[in-house]
Amino acid sequence: MSQTQLEEACETIINVFHQYSLRDGNSLSEMEMAELMKKELPNFLKEKKNPKAIDEMFNDLDKNKDAVLSFDEFLVLVQRVLFSANEHNS
């Protein structure tokens, strides 16, 4: 059975997270998140127009302050990107 578009999108999000979480495979360091954002979300970063945007986002997303982003914390970033994209398409 083939996957639906939404199932493929979910799988892509999971795969991108793991592609960049090289250190331990289960979380993103700030450096890994910065690389992910620069390569995978360059248009979202342009909207921020703030050179410290990645640092600020990382600190905001890292709810338990363990200096890495879990998959759950990363999903909040994905949610923000989706909300932003939806606003631009409305």
HELIX and SHEET records of a PDB file:
HELIX    1   1 GLN A    5  TYR A   20  1                                  16    
HELIX    2   2 GLU A   30  GLU A   40  1                                  11    
HELIX    3   3 PRO A   42  LYS A   48  1                                   7    
HELIX    4   4 ALA A   53  LEU A   61  1                                   9    
HELIX    5   5 PHE A   71  ASN A   89  1                                  19    
SHEET    1   A 2 SER A  27  LEU A  28  0                                        
SHEET    2   A 2 LEU A  69  SER A  70 -1                                        
END                                                                             
